[in-house]
Each structure stands twice: as C-alpha cells, then as structure tokens.
Amino acid sequence: MTQTLFLTEQLLSLPSLTPADHGCQDLIASRLAPLGFVCETLHSGPADFRVTNLWAKRTSSVAGAKTLVFAGHTDVVPTGPLNEWLSPPFVPTHRDGKLFGRGASDMKASLAAFVVATEAFLASHPDPALNIAFLLTSDEEGPANDGTVIVCNTLAARGEVLDYCIVGEPTSVERTGDMIKNGRRGTMSGKLTVKGLQGHIAYPHLAKNPIHLFAPALADLVAITWDQGNAFFPPTSWQVSNIHGGTGASNVIPGNLVVDFNFRFCTESTPESLQQRLAAVLDAHQLDYTLAWTIGGLPFLTTPGTLVDAVCDAIRTETGIETQLSTTGGTSDGRFIAKVCPQVIELGPPNATIHQINEYVTVADIEPLKNIYQRVLENLNRLAAA
C-alpha cells in the first residue's frame, strides 16, 4: 500500500459530513507540521453550523519566493440511504480495483495526494525556492459562507500574496489528468414573483391569471441567446428550476406566480447586463412583478501561462496525456480563491461517481495524481530557481 492510498483510507474513515471536519484537518496538519508548515485553524459560522478551516504555510528562505497553494475541502455530502451502499460509506472498502467510500473522489484522494506529493518534494528539495501552502475547509459542500471565502478574506486583509493555486476537485473524465478546469462559469439565481388577481376559475374576467400573463415572457426568455461564449467558455445558459402557482384547488385562479431560475454565465456577460436584459423582457410584457437576485459567484479564468503550462507538462510527463482545458461543470471554491490569486486551476481524479451512492476512486488513479502534483511542484520550483 502506498502512502497516498493509506492516507486516503484514513481520511475516508472520518465521517466529515458538512460542516463537520471530524479530524481530517488535524490529521493533515500532523503530517505538515514536521515539514516546517505553520498550521492555523480558523473557525467560522454559528454554533449550530461550525466550520473548520485550515491555513498551513511553509515559507521559503528565498526572498520574494512565489507561493503555490493546494486548496480543497474535507467535508462530504450526505451518504443517502445506507441500505443502498454495498459497503458502509465510512469504511474504506476495496472491490475490483476500486476504493469505495463517501468522499473517495470528491475529494479525499486529492487531499492525500497533495500531502504525500509535498512530503516527497520536500524530501528531495529541503530548501525550495517556492512557498507552499494548504487552504482547506469543511464548508464547500454546504452553503460555503464560512469556508474558503473567510480564509481568502483573512489572507487579503493580512496582505498575503498568493501566486498559484491548485484546487483538488475531481475534474478528470476517464483517467486522471485527461481534463483540468482552468476556469468556471459564474452563477446567479433569481426569484421572480408575477402578481395577478385571485378569483374563481369560472369568472376569469374578474381575475388576472399570472401564469397566463407570464407565459409569453417565458417563451421570449427561453428563446434569447444571452451571448456566444468564447474560446474558453460555452454560451451563457438560462434555466428555470421551479414554478409555483395556485392554491391547490382546481377552481381557483392564483393570485401570484413564483418562478426560480438560474444563469450560468461566462465572461462575455456581467450580472448587471443579464439582470437588465431579463427585466427588459418582463417590462415589455407589462408584467407587475418583483425580482430578487442572488449572485453565487463570478466567472474566473486562468489563461495558458506559468501554472497551466506547469500542470500540462506534469500530466504529459507522468501519463502521456495531452490534457484538455475546460470551464464546464458547476461552481467550486476556485471562485473565491481567484479573487486573491491570479492563477487558479482545478485538477483531480475522475468524477463519474461524485455525490452518488457507492462513490469510489479507482486505485490506479491515485498514485499518478500524487506524482502529477509532485511534478508541478518541481516544475514551478525549477522555474523559480532559474
């Protein structure tokens, strides 16, 4: 058993359901502290949702050294029905070359690979020309209000400079390293209330049906091309997630209609431009409405450069794969880190079973991931020392 596999199993055995860290960060800190990392725990959130965050940094003796951050989360999503798991979700179990457990691919294998890669790198480079840091949270799978964003705000207030960041999200498709995320779309949700007038369904002239009033506007909104995307992002998408109207009775015209929707938007659009265009459609249809917006995160992009090149080279050298750059998928904590770090990418194992019953990571994917992280450290250190 490799050190990476062993540490992955140790982390999997800890039931760190959001927002509980359940000792994961202490375990990692116990491996980092002997390497010269200064480990700091930052708690945040109310008593009934206490979040644990770890900021650990090893500072180089080289003046002006750049900082690489390994970022990730120790929390996992709920297991779902236990009787549907073929083995207990917090008992690491091997079957057919796969390691099963909640968080196996999202993202405890990545965390273990971060640690062991750092240990191996420092064993051969005891005084690197690179600062190395870890930013871990137990609030990524939850609301994400008291996790990475809190640490980033704290670091910014201190004037801490971050140069490169690798987030260990499971980005690969078929094999570790075949895809990395060099950006993510933004997310913005809206809650629209269309006002009508409740009445008896047999007397529609005495009522105003908000569902009927909104239907033409909905058709227009569905047909809009919000933007064309660009070389790195697909076009912005608008989707309705919920529509609620009516009292439950079949003979009552509802007084209000509530519509929940979401934009996943690229760098070609801004929250302001999307809000204005949507409101213009509603106004054109002379609707009486209220609208509340929630911006979950802005898009971020790391164009090919120092970090992307170092990662692509590491993947190529370790696996022979020419990795694909992608910005697809949901949001990640990269959206917070990108505000304080100019180069952020995400790289982790295949993501086919994340959040599923019987989540697993293929054992053969774990050690190459550790080796890729180690090669990235070596590449960036070589560049810094040149």
N, C-alpha and C positions, 0 to 999 in steps of 0.2 A: 504494500500500500504506500503510495506516495504521500508526502507531507501535505500536498494540496487536497488530495482525497480525504485524508484523515481530518484536516481542519474543516472541510466541507461537511463531513459527517457530524463533527462536534457541533457546528452551527445549526445543522438541521435538527438536532436533538433538543434544541431550545425552542419552546413554543412561543415565539415572539410575534404574537398577533397584535396588530396595530391598536394602540400606540406602545404596547409593551416591548421593550428591548430584551428582557428576560436574560440578561447577562451576556448577550452577544458582543456588545461593545467592550465590556470588561475583558472578555476572552481575547479579543483582538488587541486591546491595549496592552495586555500582558505579554503579547508577542512583540509589540512595537517598542515598548519602553526599554527593554535591554539593548535595542539597536540605537538608542540615543534620541528617540522621539519624546517630545514633551506632550503629554496627553492631558487634554482639558475636556471635562464633561460640562455641557450646558443643558440644563433642564428648562423646559418651557411648557406653557399650557396650564389650564385649570387642574385642580386636584383630581377630577374625575377623568381627565384625559392628559395625563402627564407624559410628556415626550422627552426622550433621552437623545441627546446629540453628542457626538464626539468630534473634537478637532484635535488632531495629532500632527505635529510637525517636527521634522529633523532638519536643522539648519546647517548648510554647508559652511566650511571655513573659508570658502572663496567669496570674496567681496562682490556684491552685485549679482550673485547666483540667481538664476531663474527658478521658479517654483512649479513643480508638477503636482497636481492634486489627484488622488484617487478618490472618487466620490461614489456613494451608494447608500442603500438603506438596509437596515437589519430587520425591519418589520415585514410581515407577510399578511396576505389576505386570509379571511376565514377559510376553514377546511371544506365547508359544505357537509353534506350528510356523511357521517363516519362509516355507515354501513356500505357505502358505495366505494370506499377505498379498499384496495386489495391487501393493503398493509397499513398499520397505523401511520398517520401523516407525520408524526414527530418521532418516528422510529426509523432511522435511515435503513433502507432495505434494498438489496441488490437483486435484480432479476434480468436475465438476458442482456447483460452488459449495460444496464441502466441503473441509476441510483434514484430511488423514489423517495419523496418527502415534500411536504409543503415548503416552498421556497428553494427547491433544488436548482431550478434555472432562474428564478426571479427572487433574489439574486445572490444566494449564499455561496454558490460555486464561484461567482465572480469575486466576492469578498475574500474567500480563501485564496484565490489566485492572486489577488492584489498583495496579500500579506506575504505569501511564500515567494512571489516574484521579487518583492522588496528585500526579503531576507537573503535570497540568492544573489541579488545585485550588490548589496552592501558587503556580502562576504568576499566578493571579488573586487569591489570598489569601495574600500572603507572610508575614503575621503573624497566623495564625488564632487564635481563642480555643479551640483544640482541640489536644490532644496526639494524634499519630498514631503507631502502632506496627505492626510486622510481626513475626509469630511463625510461622516456617517450620521444617519438619522433613523429614528424609529417612527417617523411620520411622513412616509412617502405614499403608502397605500391608503392613507386616510385623508383628512382634509388638507394636509400639507401646509397648515397655517403656522405650526410651531416647530418645523423641522429645518430643512436646508435653508429656507428663506431667512430664518432667525440667525443662523450661523453666518450666512453671507452678509447680512446687515451688520452683525457684530464685527466681522472682519473689515468691512468697508469703513466702519466708524473708527477702527484702530489704524487705518491706513495700510492694512496688509495688502501686499501686491501678489496676485495670482497670475501666472502666465499661461499655463496649460492645464487642462482638466480632462480626465478620462472617467466617464460615468459607466458603471458596470452593468447597465441594463442589458437584458438578453436581446441582442439585435440580429443575431445570425439566423439563417433560414434552414439550410440543410447541414451545414458544417461550420464549426467555429471559425470566424474570420471572413465568411463569404459576404457579409454585409455589415457596414458600420453606419451609424447615424451621424452626419455632420451638421445637423440642424433639426428643428422640429417646427411644425406649424403652430400658430397661436390658436387659442381657444377663447371664444366669447359667447356667452349664453344670454338669451333674452326671455323675459316673461311678459307676454302681451295680453292685456285684458281688453276685449272689444265689448263695448257697452251697448245693450239693446233695451228692450222693454218686455218684461214678462207678461204673458197673457194666456188665455185659453186658446188651444190649438184650433178650435172651430171658428174663432174670430180673429184671423191673422191681421185684419185691418186695424184692430185695436192694440196690436203689439208690434214689436220690432225684433225680428229674429237675428241675433248677432252671428249665428252660424251662416245664414244665407248672406248676410252683409259682408262677411269676411271671405266667403268662397271665391269671388272674383280676384280679390287681392292675393289670396293664396296661390291661385293659378299664375298670376303675374310674378310672384316671388319665386316660385318653383322654376319659372322659365328664364330667370335672369342669369346671365353669365357675369359673375362678380369680377373676375379678372381671368387672365390667360395663364397664370402661373409664370414660371421662368425656368431657367436651366436647372435649378436646384429644387424647385417646389412645384407640386401639382396645382391646378387652379383652386381657388378658394371654394369651399363647399358650404352650402346652407341646408340644414336638415331640421325638420320638425320632429320632436321627440314625444310630445304629449299634447293632446287636445281634450279639454274638459268643458262640457256644457250640459245644461239641463238639470232637472231636479230628480230624475229617476222615473218620473211619471211619463206616460206616453201621450198625455193630452195637455201638456204644459209647454209653451214656448219659453225657452230660457231667457233670463234677463241679462246674462253675461256669458262670454266665451273666453276661456283662458287657454293660451297657446304657449307652450315651451318650445324653444328652438335653439340651435347652436350653429355658430360659424366656426369652421376650422380654416384659418386664413393664413396666407403666405405673405411674404414681404412686399408683394405688389399692392396690397391693401393695408389700410390702417383701421383701427377700431372706429375712429371718428368717421372715416369715409363710408364704412359699412353701415354704421348707425344712421347716417344722413340719407343714404340711398334707400334703406328699408323704410324709414319714416316717410320719405317722399312718396313711396307707393301707397302707404296707408292713408296719407293725406289726399292723394289723388282720388282715392275711392271714398273720400269724405267720411271716414270712419270716426266714431267717437271712441277714443281708446286711451289707455295708459300703458307705459312701457318701462320696464326696469331692466337694466343691463348689469351683467357680471363678467368682468374680464378675468379669465382664469390664467392667462399667460400670453405673453407676446411671442411672436416667432423669433427664432435665433438661427444664425447660420455661421459656420466656420468654413470659409473657402479654402481650397487647397493651399497649403503653406507648410510651416515648420511641423506642426503637430500632425496634420493629416499625412504629410509625407513620411514622418517617422513611424506612424501606425501602419500605413500601407506597406512600407518596407519591412516592418517586423512581421506582418502577416505573410507577405510574399516569401520571406526567408524561412519562416517556420513551416508554412503549409504549401507553398507553391501557388496559392490562390491570389488572383488579382481581385481585390475586394471591390464591392460595389458601394458607392456613396449613396445614401438615401436620407430623405427627410420625412418619410411616411410614418404612419402609426399615431399613437396618442401622445399626450404630453408627458414630460418627465421633469425631474428636478433640474435638468440642464437649463430650463428656462430661468431659474433663479441664479444659477452659477454664471450664466452668460452675461449677467449684468455687472459682474465684478471680475470676470475672467475673459479675455478676448478670444481664446481658442478652446473650444469645448467639443469633444466628440463622445459618442457612446459606443461601447464595444463589449459584447458578452456572448454567451453560448446561444444555441438555437432556442427559439421562443415558442415552439409549437404547442407546448403543454402548460404555459404560464396561466395561472389562475384556474386551472382545470382540476377536476378530481384526478387523483393518481399522477400528479405533476412529477416529472423526472428530468434528469440531465443524463445524457449518455456519457458513461465514464471516459470513453475515448476522446471526448471533447474537453475534458477538464485540464489535463496537463498541457496540451497545446495552448490553451488560454493563458495559463501561467507563463509559459515560455514567451508568448507574444507580449504580455505586459513587461516581462523582464527585458526583452529586446527593445521595447520602446524606451525604457529607462536607459539602456546602453546607447541607443541612437541619440537621445537628447543630451546625455552626458558627453558623448563624443563631440557633438556639435558645440556644447558649452565650453569644452576644454580646448577646442581648436583655436 
